[in-house]
């Protein structure tokens, strides 16, 4: 709240009246979500918006898509305020950053716009204190929070869908809503394919409760705030005079310069040199030329380009099975 001010307004009779009212702080809470296509980033951004509405707030929620392919990096935005919102763009300098896929933790899109008072909430299999060691900027933030949403979702929903437990963690850390409100909103606003199956709905309710209760918060920075400025440049938008003409692509990406391995989200193929018979089936069918060949023999998989589609494992002869799919987090190094 700020000091009272003088306001002019129309009365019901059409006469202008002056009155003294209290000015409300209109700065919204801005939450930026980071994950991959297929992990429910759009859904969880909208669900947090519904939670805010249920708590009597004004809200906006929308996604931002890159390449429309499963595994591609995706962002979501949620704004929450006590008054109507007039901003309609993306969130550049967020109050809260939520990272649902830990492979994106140190990406430029996550680091962009972080401030000392930005709260980082990440889906990681380790503690909030250990999260500070992942990047120097994380050590300088006032608050970081960690929860193993992947493990929770695998235990409750029986698939890697960490958005629901992350919603619970965000609500708990930000104080956005009570657990009862979260469950009520999920019961009403989860996708219909989830709501019509009682056991799946119950699994999601259990997941959001565990995320709410199991999130850990650390409020003891390990780095000076100056570190943030050293790693993060302020977002400076070009003026209209500096923008390129519409339709011009001055430096188009190619399959070599655009390393799509970062799209891999759940599974990765692991190659076993001892079992491989060099039949070339994986090389022939790989859509990304990620099978490495040297001197006429398969020597491994190029994970900088492999998207984890699993075609190589599917076409590998059943009696050989030199390529098998493993969870990205737990994948053992390929035998080469």
Backbone as numpy.savetxt, mean C-alpha at the origin, in Angstrom:
# Nx Ny Nz CAx CAy CAz Cx Cy Cz
-8.98 24.09 17.70 -9.81 25.29 17.70 -8.94 26.55 17.70
-9.44 27.60 17.04 -8.73 28.87 17.02 -9.61 29.93 17.67
-9.10 31.19 17.73 -9.85 32.27 18.36 -11.15 32.53 17.60
-12.19 33.00 18.30 -13.46 33.30 17.64 -13.27 34.40 16.60
-14.14 34.42 15.59 -14.08 35.44 14.56 -15.47 35.94 14.24
-15.56 37.03 13.47 -16.83 37.60 13.05 -17.22 37.00 11.71
-18.45 36.50 11.58 -18.93 35.89 10.36 -20.21 36.58 9.90
-20.36 36.70 8.58 -21.60 37.21 8.01 -22.31 36.06 7.32
-23.65 35.95 7.53 -24.41 34.87 6.93 -25.85 35.29 6.70
-26.50 34.62 5.74 -27.90 34.90 5.45 -28.80 34.19 6.45
-29.77 34.91 6.94 -30.78 34.31 7.79 -31.88 33.71 6.94
-32.84 33.02 7.58 -33.96 32.41 6.85 -34.83 33.46 6.17
-34.80 34.69 6.68 -35.61 35.76 6.09 -34.87 36.53 5.01
-33.66 36.07 4.64 -32.91 36.72 3.58 -32.07 37.89 4.03
-32.10 38.21 5.33 -31.33 39.33 5.85 -29.94 38.83 6.24
-28.89 39.66 5.98 -27.53 39.30 6.36 -27.30 39.64 7.82
-26.85 38.67 8.60 -26.57 38.88 10.01 -25.07 38.64 10.27
-24.53 39.38 11.22 -23.15 39.13 11.64 -23.19 38.42 12.97
-22.26 37.49 13.16 -22.23 36.74 14.41 -20.80 36.36 14.73
-20.54 36.04 15.97 -19.23 35.60 16.42 -19.27 34.09 16.62
-18.39 33.39 15.85 -18.36 31.94 15.95 -16.92 31.47 16.16
-16.80 30.21 16.45 -15.48 29.61 16.64 -14.98 29.03 15.32
-13.76 29.37 14.97 -13.18 28.84 13.74 -12.69 27.42 14.00
-13.09 26.50 13.13 -12.69 25.10 13.27 -11.46 24.85 12.42
-10.51 24.12 12.94 -9.33 23.74 12.18 -9.76 22.77 11.08
-9.62 23.18 9.82 -10.16 22.39 8.71 -9.14 21.45 8.09
-7.92 21.38 8.64 -6.92 20.48 8.07 -7.38 19.03 8.20
-7.54 18.33 7.07 -7.96 16.93 7.15 -6.81 16.01 7.53
-7.16 14.80 7.96 -6.16 13.74 8.10 -6.01 13.09 6.73
-4.80 13.06 6.22 -4.57 12.52 4.88 -3.79 11.21 4.98
-4.38 10.15 4.47 -3.80 8.81 4.52 -3.46 8.36 3.10
-2.23 7.94 2.90 -1.82 7.44 1.58 -1.48 5.95 1.71
-2.10 5.13 0.87 -1.92 3.68 0.89 -1.00 3.25 -0.23
-0.12 2.29 0.05 0.78 1.75 -0.97 0.70 0.23 -0.96
0.50 -0.36 -2.12 0.44 -1.81 -2.24 0.51 -2.20 -3.70
-0.03 -3.36 -4.00 0.01 -3.86 -5.37 -1.39 -4.25 -5.84
-1.57 -4.18 -7.15 -2.85 -4.57 -7.72 -3.16 -6.00 -7.32
-4.36 -6.22 -6.81 -4.75 -7.53 -6.33 -4.73 -7.65 -4.82
-4.21 -6.62 -4.12 -4.15 -6.66 -2.66 -5.26 -5.85 -2.00
-6.17 -5.32 -2.79 -7.32 -4.62 -2.22 -7.03 -3.21 -1.76
-6.13 -2.50 -2.46 -5.80 -1.12 -2.07 -7.00 -0.21 -2.25
-7.67 -0.31 -3.39 -8.86 0.51 -3.62 -9.92 0.20 -2.56
-10.14 -1.07 -2.29 -11.17 -1.47 -1.33 -10.90 -0.93 0.06
-9.65 -1.04 0.54 -9.36 -0.61 1.90 -9.39 0.91 2.02
-9.00 1.63 0.97 -9.10 3.10 1.01 -10.55 3.53 1.13
-11.43 2.85 0.37 -12.86 3.17 0.45 -13.46 2.76 1.79
-13.02 1.61 2.32 -13.54 1.15 3.60 -13.21 2.13 4.72
-11.98 2.68 4.71 -11.63 3.67 5.72 -12.51 4.91 5.57
-12.85 5.24 4.33 -13.78 6.35 4.11 -15.14 6.07 4.71
-15.64 4.85 4.53 -16.92 4.48 5.12 -16.86 4.50 6.64
-15.72 4.09 7.19 -15.54 4.14 8.64 -15.63 5.57 9.14
-14.98 6.49 8.42 -15.02 7.91 8.80 -16.45 8.45 8.73
-17.19 8.07 7.69 -18.58 8.50 7.57 -19.41 8.00 8.75
-19.16 6.76 9.14 -19.89 6.17 10.26 -19.60 6.89 11.57
-18.42 7.52 11.64 -18.04 8.28 12.84 -18.46 9.75 12.72
-19.23 10.10 11.69 -19.74 11.45 11.53 -18.78 12.43 10.89
-17.79 11.93 10.17 -16.79 12.79 9.52 -17.12 12.98 8.04
-16.45 13.96 7.44 -16.47 14.14 6.00 -15.26 13.38 5.45
-15.42 12.83 4.26 -14.32 12.00 3.77 -14.24 11.96 2.25
-13.06 11.62 1.75 -12.81 11.30 0.35 -12.00 10.02 0.32
-12.21 9.20 -0.69 -11.41 7.98 -0.84 -11.39 7.59 -2.31
-10.20 7.37 -2.84 -10.07 7.01 -4.25 -8.69 6.39 -4.49
-8.57 5.57 -5.54 -7.29 4.94 -5.86 -6.56 5.68 -6.96
-5.33 5.30 -7.18 -4.55 5.78 -8.33 -3.85 4.57 -8.94
-4.21 4.25 -10.17 -3.69 3.06 -10.82 -2.54 3.39 -11.75
-1.58 2.47 -11.78 -0.55 2.51 -12.81 -0.95 1.51 -13.88
-0.02 0.67 -14.34 -0.37 -0.37 -15.31 -1.44 -1.29 -14.72
-2.46 -1.58 -15.50 -3.58 -2.37 -15.00 -3.24 -3.85 -15.10
-2.39 -4.30 -14.20 -1.98 -5.69 -14.18 -1.72 -6.10 -12.74
-2.12 -7.30 -12.39 -1.92 -7.79 -11.02 -0.44 -7.72 -10.65
-0.16 -7.16 -9.50 1.22 -7.04 -9.04 1.82 -5.67 -9.26
1.21 -4.85 -10.11 1.74 -3.51 -10.35 1.50 -2.63 -9.12
2.39 -1.69 -8.90 2.26 -0.80 -7.74 1.00 0.06 -7.86
0.27 0.19 -6.76 -0.98 0.93 -6.72 -0.98 1.83 -5.49
-1.57 2.99 -5.61 -1.72 3.89 -4.46 -3.20 4.14 -4.21
-3.52 4.41 -2.96 -4.87 4.80 -2.59 -4.81 6.01 -1.67
-5.87 6.79 -1.65 -5.89 8.02 -0.85 -7.19 8.09 -0.06
-7.08 8.48 1.21 -8.25 8.71 2.05 -8.05 10.00 2.83
-9.01 10.89 2.73 -9.00 12.12 3.53 -10.16 12.09 4.51
-9.91 12.55 5.72 -10.93 12.57 6.77 -10.91 13.94 7.43
-12.08 14.57 7.53 -12.13 15.93 8.09 -13.43 16.15 8.85
-13.45 17.23 9.63 -14.64 17.60 10.39 -15.55 18.53 9.60
-15.10 18.99 8.45 -15.87 19.91 7.62 -15.82 19.41 6.18
-16.69 19.92 5.30 -16.66 19.50 3.90 -15.27 19.71 3.28
-14.88 18.79 2.42 -13.56 18.83 1.79 -13.65 19.51 0.42
-12.70 20.37 0.15 -12.67 21.07 -1.14 -11.46 20.68 -1.98
-10.56 19.85 -1.41 -9.39 19.37 -2.14 -9.79 18.08 -2.86
-9.34 17.91 -4.10 -9.75 16.73 -4.84 -8.59 16.03 -5.54
-7.36 16.40 -5.23 -6.20 15.78 -5.87 -5.60 14.68 -5.02
-4.50 14.12 -5.51 -3.79 13.11 -4.75 -3.12 13.69 -3.52
-2.62 12.82 -2.67 -1.99 13.26 -1.42 -0.49 13.24 -1.59
0.12 14.41 -1.51 1.57 14.56 -1.74 2.34 14.47 -0.43
1.83 15.13 0.62 2.52 15.15 1.90 1.60 14.57 2.97
1.56 13.25 3.11 0.56 12.59 3.95 0.82 12.70 5.45
-0.26 12.62 6.21 -0.14 12.51 7.67 0.14 11.06 8.06
-0.38 10.14 7.27 -0.20 8.71 7.52 0.15 8.02 6.21
1.19 7.20 6.24 1.55 6.38 5.09 1.38 4.91 5.49
0.60 4.17 4.71 0.34 2.76 5.00 0.94 1.92 3.88
1.86 1.04 4.23 2.53 0.19 3.23 2.03 -1.24 3.44
1.24 -1.73 2.48 0.65 -3.05 2.59 1.56 -4.13 2.04
2.43 -3.78 1.09 3.40 -4.73 0.54 4.79 -4.28 0.92
5.50 -5.05 1.75 6.78 -4.60 2.29 7.88 -4.49 1.24
7.67 -5.06 0.04 8.68 -4.90 -1.01 8.72 -3.47 -1.54
7.71 -2.67 -1.20 7.65 -1.27 -1.64 8.16 -0.29 -0.59
8.60 -0.79 0.56 8.92 0.07 1.69 9.87 1.22 1.35
10.92 0.92 0.61 11.93 1.95 0.34 11.79 2.55 -1.05
10.64 2.34 -1.70 10.42 2.90 -3.03 10.25 4.41 -2.95
10.53 5.09 -4.05 10.43 6.55 -4.09 9.02 7.02 -3.81
8.02 6.26 -4.26 6.63 6.68 -4.06 6.25 6.68 -2.58
6.80 5.75 -1.81 6.53 5.70 -0.36 7.25 6.84 0.36
8.50 7.07 0.01 9.30 8.10 0.68 8.85 9.51 0.33
8.23 9.68 -0.83 7.86 11.00 -1.30 6.93 11.73 -0.32
7.35 12.92 0.09 6.50 13.76 0.92 6.47 13.44 2.40
7.28 12.49 2.87 7.28 12.17 4.30 7.78 13.34 5.12
7.13 13.58 6.25 7.54 14.61 7.20 7.88 13.94 8.52
8.49 14.70 9.41 8.85 14.13 10.71 7.61 13.67 11.46
6.48 14.38 11.28 5.27 14.02 12.00 4.37 13.08 11.19
4.87 12.55 10.07 4.12 11.53 9.33 4.21 10.20 10.09
3.09 9.52 10.22 3.07 8.21 10.85 3.18 7.13 9.77
4.13 6.24 9.93 4.32 5.12 9.00 3.73 3.85 9.63
2.84 3.18 8.89 2.26 1.91 9.34 2.55 0.88 8.26
3.27 -0.18 8.59 3.73 -1.12 7.57 3.37 -2.56 7.91
3.09 -3.32 6.88 2.87 -4.76 6.99 4.21 -5.46 6.88
4.80 -5.79 8.02 6.12 -6.42 8.04 6.13 -7.52 9.11
6.99 -8.54 8.94 7.04 -9.64 9.91 8.01 -9.40 11.05
8.23 -8.14 11.41 9.12 -7.82 12.52 8.58 -6.61 13.28
9.27 -6.21 14.34 8.75 -5.20 15.25 8.87 -3.79 14.67
8.17 -2.86 15.32 8.23 -1.46 14.91 9.62 -0.88 15.09
10.33 -1.33 16.14 11.70 -0.86 16.35 12.60 -1.30 15.21
12.43 -2.53 14.75 13.23 -3.02 13.63 12.85 -2.32 12.33
11.61 -1.89 12.22 11.16 -1.16 11.03 11.96 0.13 10.85
12.36 0.75 11.95 13.15 1.99 11.86 14.50 1.76 11.17
15.00 0.54 11.21 16.31 0.26 10.63 16.26 0.00 9.12
15.06 -0.10 8.56 14.93 -0.40 7.14 15.42 0.76 6.27
15.19 1.99 6.72 15.63 3.17 5.97 15.92 4.29 6.98
16.97 5.10 6.73 17.29 6.19 7.67 16.12 7.13 7.94
15.28 7.37 6.94 14.14 8.27 7.13 13.17 7.70 8.16
12.98 6.39 8.16 12.06 5.78 9.13 12.54 5.99 10.56
13.86 6.04 10.73 14.41 6.27 12.06 14.14 7.66 12.58
13.87 8.61 11.67 13.66 10.00 12.07 12.19 10.35 12.29
11.28 9.46 11.92 9.85 9.74 12.08 9.44 9.65 13.55
8.49 10.49 13.93 8.03 10.48 15.31 7.36 9.17 15.69
6.59 8.61 14.75 5.85 7.38 15.04 5.96 6.41 13.87
6.26 5.17 14.17 6.17 4.09 13.19 5.42 2.94 13.84
4.70 2.20 13.03 3.91 1.08 13.54 4.08 -0.12 12.63
4.03 -1.30 13.20 4.23 -2.53 12.44 3.22 -3.58 12.86
2.76 -4.35 11.87 1.88 -5.49 12.13 2.09 -6.48 10.99
2.09 -7.76 11.31 2.27 -8.78 10.28 0.89 -9.13 9.71
0.39 -8.25 8.85 -0.94 -8.42 8.28 -1.00 -9.61 7.34
0.12 -9.92 6.70 0.15 -11.09 5.81 -0.10 -12.37 6.59
0.61 -12.53 7.71 0.42 -13.73 8.55 -1.00 -13.79 9.09
-1.55 -12.65 9.49 -2.91 -12.62 10.02 -3.91 -13.05 8.95
-3.75 -12.53 7.73 -4.70 -12.86 6.67 -4.59 -14.33 6.27
-3.37 -14.87 6.24 -3.21 -16.29 5.91 -3.83 -17.17 6.98
-3.80 -16.72 8.23 -4.33 -17.50 9.33 -5.85 -17.42 9.41
-6.42 -16.27 9.04 -7.86 -16.06 9.18 -8.61 -16.24 7.87
-8.18 -15.52 6.84 -8.87 -15.55 5.55 -8.39 -16.70 4.67
-7.23 -17.27 5.04 -6.63 -18.40 4.32 -6.09 -18.01 2.95
-5.77 -16.73 2.77 -5.11 -16.26 1.56 -4.40 -14.95 1.89
-3.44 -14.60 1.04 -2.67 -13.38 1.29 -3.47 -12.16 0.86
-4.31 -11.66 1.76 -5.13 -10.47 1.53 -5.00 -9.58 2.75
-3.85 -8.86 2.86 -3.54 -8.14 4.11 -4.27 -6.82 4.30
-5.13 -6.43 3.36 -5.76 -5.11 3.49 -6.69 -5.02 4.69
-7.42 -6.11 4.99 -8.37 -6.06 6.10 -7.68 -5.89 7.46
-6.67 -6.69 7.79 -5.97 -6.44 9.07 -5.27 -5.09 9.10
-4.81 -4.59 7.95 -4.18 -3.27 7.92 -5.18 -2.17 8.22
-6.43 -2.36 7.81 -7.48 -1.39 8.15 -7.63 -1.29 9.66
-7.62 -2.44 10.33 -7.71 -2.43 11.79 -6.53 -1.73 12.42
-5.32 -1.97 11.88 -4.13 -1.33 12.43 -4.18 0.18 12.26
-4.63 0.63 11.09 -4.70 2.08 10.82 -5.71 2.74 11.75
-6.86 2.11 11.93 -7.88 2.68 12.81 -7.37 2.80 14.24
-6.62 1.80 14.69 -6.09 1.81 16.06 -5.02 2.88 16.24
-4.08 2.95 15.30 -2.96 3.88 15.45 -3.41 5.33 15.30
-4.32 5.59 14.38 -4.76 6.97 14.14 -5.91 7.39 15.04
-6.54 6.43 15.71 -7.69 6.77 16.55 -8.92 7.13 15.73
-8.96 6.67 14.48 -10.05 7.01 13.57 -11.38 6.44 14.01
-11.37 5.21 14.54 -12.64 4.56 14.88 -12.43 3.48 15.91
-13.51 3.12 16.57 -13.52 2.01 17.51 -13.65 0.70 16.73
-13.27 -0.39 17.38 -13.33 -1.70 16.74 -14.76 -2.05 16.36
-15.73 -1.68 17.19 -17.12 -1.98 16.89 -17.57 -1.31 15.59
-17.11 -0.07 15.39 -17.45 0.64 14.16 -16.84 -0.05 12.95
-15.61 -0.50 13.07 -14.94 -1.19 11.98 -15.74 -2.43 11.56
-16.12 -3.23 12.53 -16.84 -4.46 12.22 -18.19 -4.17 11.59
-18.85 -3.14 12.07 -20.15 -2.77 11.50 -20.02 -2.33 10.05
-18.98 -1.53 9.77 -18.75 -1.05 8.40 -18.39 -2.21 7.47
-17.54 -3.12 7.93 -17.15 -4.26 7.10 -18.37 -5.12 6.78
-19.22 -5.33 7.75 -20.42 -6.15 7.55 -21.32 -5.56 6.47
-21.31 -4.25 6.37 -22.20 -3.58 5.41 -21.52 -3.27 4.07
-20.19 -3.02 4.08 -19.56 -2.48 2.88 -18.47 -3.35 2.26
-18.15 -4.50 2.82 -17.24 -5.40 2.12 -17.88 -5.81 0.79
-17.08 -6.18 -0.22 -17.67 -6.62 -1.48 -18.71 -7.71 -1.27
-19.72 -7.71 -2.12 -20.84 -8.64 -1.95 -20.38 -10.10 -1.95
-19.36 -10.40 -2.75 -18.89 -11.80 -2.81 -18.35 -12.27 -1.47
-17.95 -11.32 -0.62 -17.48 -11.66 0.73 -18.66 -11.71 1.70
-19.53 -10.71 1.61 -20.64 -10.62 2.57 -21.63 -11.76 2.45
-21.79 -12.31 1.25 -22.80 -13.37 1.09 -22.31 -14.73 1.58
-21.03 -14.83 1.93 -20.48 -16.08 2.49 -20.17 -15.84 3.96
-20.98 -16.40 4.83 -20.90 -16.13 6.26 -19.51 -16.44 6.83
-18.92 -17.56 6.39 -17.62 -17.93 6.94 -16.52 -16.97 6.49
-16.63 -16.45 5.26 -15.62 -15.51 4.76 -15.78 -14.15 5.42
-17.01 -13.73 5.64 -17.26 -12.48 6.34 -16.71 -12.55 7.76
-16.96 -13.66 8.44 -16.45 -13.83 9.81 -14.94 -13.83 9.83
-14.30 -14.43 8.81 -12.84 -14.45 8.73 -12.30 -13.03 8.60
-12.96 -12.19 7.81 -12.52 -10.81 7.64 -12.72 -10.01 8.92
-13.80 -10.27 9.64 -14.03 -9.59 10.92 -12.95 -9.99 11.93
-12.56 -11.26 11.93 -11.48 -11.70 12.81 -10.16 -11.06 12.41
-9.94 -10.91 11.10 -8.69 -10.32 10.61 -8.57 -8.86 11.02
-9.66 -8.10 10.88 -9.59 -6.69 11.24 -9.41 -6.52 12.75
-10.01 -7.43 13.54 -9.84 -7.36 15.00 -8.40 -7.67 15.40
-7.80 -8.66 14.75 -6.41 -8.99 15.07 -5.46 -7.86 14.65
-5.71 -7.27 13.49 -4.88 -6.15 13.07 -4.99 -4.98 14.05
-6.19 -4.75 14.55 -6.45 -3.68 15.52 -5.71 -3.94 16.82
-5.70 -5.20 17.26 -5.12 -5.53 18.56 -3.62 -5.82 18.51
-3.10 -6.26 17.36 -1.71 -6.72 17.31 -0.72 -5.70 16.78
-1.20 -4.57 16.29 -0.28 -3.56 15.77 0.61 -3.01 16.90
1.89 -2.84 16.61 2.86 -2.30 17.57 3.29 -0.90 17.13
3.40 0.00 18.08 3.78 1.38 17.78 5.08 1.72 18.50
5.98 2.40 17.79 7.23 2.87 18.40 7.31 4.38 18.23
7.52 5.09 19.32 7.56 6.55 19.30 8.91 7.08 19.76
9.97 6.31 19.54 11.31 6.72 19.93 12.23 6.78 18.71
12.33 7.95 18.07 13.18 8.09 16.88 14.63 7.71 17.16
15.27 7.15 16.16 16.67 6.74 16.30 17.60 7.59 15.44
17.02 8.49 14.66 17.81 9.37 13.79 17.35 10.81 13.97
18.24 11.79 13.75 17.84 13.20 13.85 16.90 13.56 12.70
16.02 14.54 12.90 15.05 14.92 11.85 15.71 15.43 10.57
16.96 15.90 10.68 17.65 16.41 9.49 17.84 15.32 8.42
17.81 14.07 8.86 18.00 12.96 7.92 16.92 12.97 6.84
15.71 13.38 7.22 14.61 13.38 6.26 14.91 14.29 5.08
15.41 15.47 5.36 15.74 16.40 4.29 16.84 15.91 3.38
17.74 15.07 3.93 18.85 14.57 3.13 18.40 13.55 2.10
17.32 12.83 2.41 16.88 11.76 1.53 15.65 12.11 0.70
14.89 13.07 1.16 13.63 13.38 0.49 13.64 14.81 -0.02
13.42 14.96 -1.28 13.29 16.28 -1.87 11.82 16.68 -1.85
11.57 17.94 -1.53 10.20 18.41 -1.53 9.58 18.30 -2.91
8.30 18.00 -2.94 7.62 17.85 -4.23 7.45 19.22 -4.88
8.15 19.46 -5.96 8.07 20.72 -6.68 7.44 20.47 -8.04
6.23 20.98 -8.25 5.55 20.78 -9.51 6.00 21.83 -10.52
6.19 21.44 -11.79 6.58 22.42 -12.81 5.46 23.38 -13.11
5.82 24.57 -13.56 4.80 25.54 -13.97 4.24 25.12 -15.32
3.16 25.76 -15.74 2.55 25.40 -17.02 3.49 25.67 -18.17
4.41 26.64 -17.98 5.36 26.95 -19.04 6.42 25.87 -19.21
6.66 25.11 -18.13 7.69 24.07 -18.15 7.17 22.71 -18.60
5.85 22.55 -18.62 5.28 21.26 -18.98 5.47 20.97 -20.46
5.66 19.67 -20.79 5.77 19.26 -22.19 4.41 19.35 -22.86
4.41 19.49 -24.18 3.17 19.52 -24.93 2.47 18.18 -24.79
1.14 18.21 -24.76 0.38 16.99 -24.61 0.68 15.97 -25.70
0.74 14.71 -25.33 0.97 13.66 -26.31 2.41 13.33 -26.56
3.33 14.11 -26.01 4.76 13.86 -26.25 5.30 12.89 -25.21
5.98 11.85 -25.66 6.65 10.91 -24.75 8.13 11.02 -25.05
8.85 11.92 -24.38 10.24 12.19 -24.73 11.18 11.03 -24.48
10.86 10.15 -23.54 11.75 9.04 -23.23 10.92 7.80 -22.89
10.38 7.13 -23.90 9.52 5.97 -23.64 10.31 4.83 -23.00
9.64 4.11 -22.12 10.28 2.97 -21.45 10.35 1.78 -22.40
11.32 0.94 -22.20 11.42 -0.30 -22.96 11.43 -1.46 -21.97
11.30 -2.67 -22.50 11.26 -3.83 -21.60 12.59 -4.03 -20.89
13.67 -3.46 -21.42 14.96 -3.60 -20.75 15.14 -2.56 -19.64
14.71 -1.33 -19.91 14.91 -0.27 -18.92 13.83 -0.28 -17.84
12.70 -0.92 -18.12 11.61 -0.96 -17.16 11.60 -2.32 -16.48
12.17 -2.40 -15.32 12.33 -3.67 -14.62 11.06 -4.02 -13.86
10.32 -4.95 -14.42 8.99 -5.28 -13.90 9.01 -6.31 -12.78
10.18 -6.73 -12.34 10.24 -7.69 -11.24 9.63 -7.16 -9.96
9.56 -5.83 -9.84 8.96 -5.25 -8.63 7.46 -5.47 -8.59
6.86 -5.94 -9.67 5.43 -6.22 -9.67 5.10 -7.52 -8.94
6.09 -8.37 -8.77 5.86 -9.67 -8.13 5.42 -9.45 -6.69
4.28 -10.02 -6.32 3.74 -9.71 -4.99 3.59 -10.92 -4.08
3.14 -12.06 -4.59 2.84 -13.19 -3.70 3.81 -14.34 -3.86
4.02 -14.79 -5.10 4.83 -15.99 -5.33 5.97 -15.70 -6.29
7.06 -16.44 -6.14 8.16 -16.36 -7.09 8.58 -17.78 -7.48
9.02 -17.94 -8.73 9.50 -19.26 -9.14 10.92 -19.49 -8.62
11.17 -20.69 -8.15 12.50 -21.06 -7.68 12.99 -22.22 -8.55
14.17 -22.06 -9.14 14.73 -23.04 -10.07 15.75 -23.92 -9.37
15.68 -25.23 -9.62 16.59 -26.20 -9.03 17.49 -26.74 -10.13
18.77 -26.36 -10.09 19.72 -26.75 -11.13 19.92 -28.26 -11.19
19.79 -28.93 -10.06 20.03 -30.38 -10.02 18.93 -31.16 -10.72
17.73 -30.61 -10.76 16.61 -31.30 -11.39 16.43 -30.90 -12.86
16.94 -29.75 -13.25 16.69 -29.20 -14.58 17.29 -30.09 -15.67
16.48 -30.38 -16.72 16.94 -31.20 -17.85 17.20 -30.35 -19.10
17.09 -29.00 -18.94 17.30 -28.08 -20.07 16.39 -28.38 -21.26
15.12 -28.61 -20.95 14.15 -28.85 -22.02 13.71 -27.55 -22.69
14.01 -26.42 -22.06 13.71 -25.09 -22.59 12.22 -24.72 -22.56
11.37 -25.54 -21.97 9.95 -25.21 -21.93 9.70 -23.89 -21.19
10.43 -23.67 -20.11 10.27 -22.42 -19.36 10.72 -21.23 -20.20
11.82 -21.38 -20.90 12.36 -20.30 -21.73 11.40 -19.96 -22.87
10.80 -20.99 -23.47 9.89 -20.78 -24.61 8.63 -20.05 -24.17
8.11 -20.38 -23.01 6.82 -19.84 -22.58 6.90 -18.59 -21.73
8.06 -18.25 -21.20 8.16 -17.07 -20.33 7.82 -15.79 -21.11
6.80 -15.02 -20.67 6.41 -13.81 -21.40 7.35 -12.64 -21.18
8.28 -12.76 -20.24 9.15 -11.63 -19.91 10.62 -11.91 -20.16
10.93 -13.02 -20.84 12.33 -13.36 -21.15 13.19 -13.36 -19.88
12.61 -13.89 -18.80 13.30 -13.87 -17.51 14.09 -15.15 -17.23
14.03 -16.11 -18.14 14.81 -17.34 -17.97 16.20 -17.11 -18.54
17.22 -17.27 -17.73 18.60 -16.99 -18.14 19.23 -18.22 -18.80
19.81 -18.02 -19.98 20.45 -19.09 -20.73 21.91 -18.71 -20.98
22.80 -19.66 -20.77 24.22 -19.44 -21.05 24.83 -20.74 -21.58
25.52 -20.63 -22.70 26.15 -21.79 -23.32 25.16 -22.93 -23.54
23.94 -22.56 -23.94 22.94 -23.55 -24.26 22.25 -24.19 -23.08
22.47 -23.68 -21.87 21.85 -24.26 -20.68 21.17 -23.20 -19.84
20.09 -23.61 -19.18 19.41 -22.72 -18.23 20.31 -22.52 -17.02
20.50 -21.27 -16.62 21.36 -21.00 -15.47 20.63 -20.29 -14.32
19.35 -19.98 -14.53 18.63 -19.33 -13.44 17.49 -18.46 -13.94
16.96 -17.65 -13.04 15.83 -16.77 -13.32 16.22 -15.34 -13.00
15.92 -14.43 -13.90 16.21 -13.01 -13.69 15.05 -12.37 -12.94
15.22 -12.21 -11.63 14.13 -11.69 -10.80 13.88 -10.20 -10.99
14.76 -9.51 -11.70 14.51 -8.09 -11.98 13.38 -7.92 -12.99
13.09 -8.98 -13.76 12.03 -8.90 -14.76 10.89 -9.89 -14.52
11.15 -10.94 -13.74 10.13 -11.96 -13.47 8.98 -11.36 -12.67
7.74 -11.50 -13.18 6.56 -10.96 -12.50 5.89 -11.99 -11.61
6.40 -13.22 -11.61 5.80 -14.25 -10.76 4.50 -14.81 -11.30
4.34 -14.85 -12.63 3.09 -15.34 -13.22 2.92 -16.84 -13.03
4.03 -17.59 -12.89 3.95 -19.02 -12.64 3.87 -19.89 -13.87
3.96 -19.29 -15.07 3.87 -20.08 -16.30 5.03 -21.07 -16.39
6.22 -20.63 -16.01 7.39 -21.51 -16.09 7.20 -22.76 -15.23
6.64 -22.60 -14.04 6.42 -23.74 -13.16 5.33 -24.66 -13.72
4.34 -24.05 -14.41 3.24 -24.84 -14.96 3.68 -25.70 -16.14
4.62 -25.18 -16.95 5.04 -25.93 -18.14 6.24 -26.82 -17.88
6.86 -26.69 -16.72 7.98 -27.58 -16.38 7.44 -29.01 -16.27
8.06 -29.98 -16.97 7.53 -31.35 -16.96 7.26 -31.86 -15.55
6.08 -32.48 -15.35 5.67 -32.94 -14.02 6.67 -33.90 -13.37
7.32 -34.72 -14.18 8.27 -35.67 -13.61 9.59 -35.02 -13.22
9.78 -33.78 -13.68 11.03 -33.06 -13.39 10.85 -32.07 -12.25
9.87 -31.17 -12.43 9.56 -30.14 -11.44 10.82 -29.40 -10.97
11.56 -28.89 -11.94 12.76 -28.12 -11.61 12.42 -26.70 -11.19
11.19 -26.26 -11.49 10.75 -24.92 -11.09 9.47 -25.06 -10.28
9.48 -24.52 -9.09 8.32 -24.54 -8.21 8.07 -23.14 -7.67
6.83 -22.86 -7.32 6.45 -21.53 -6.83 6.50 -21.50 -5.30
7.08 -20.42 -4.75 7.22 -20.26 -3.31 6.75 -18.86 -2.89
6.21 -18.73 -1.67 5.83 -17.39 -1.19 7.02 -16.44 -1.28
6.74 -15.23 -1.71 7.81 -14.25 -1.92 8.64 -14.02 -0.66
7.97 -13.98 0.48 8.68 -13.74 1.74 9.59 -14.90 2.14
9.17 -16.12 1.77 9.86 -17.30 2.27 10.69 -18.00 1.21
10.74 -17.44 0.01 11.40 -18.12 -1.10 12.86 -18.41 -0.78
13.23 -19.67 -0.92 14.63 -20.06 -0.71 15.44 -19.68 -1.92
16.73 -19.35 -1.76 17.55 -19.01 -2.93 17.59 -20.16 -3.92
17.51 -19.83 -5.19 17.53 -20.87 -6.21 18.89 -21.53 -6.24
18.91 -22.84 -6.47 20.17 -23.57 -6.58 20.73 -23.32 -7.98
21.90 -22.71 -8.06 22.47 -22.36 -9.35 23.89 -22.85 -9.43
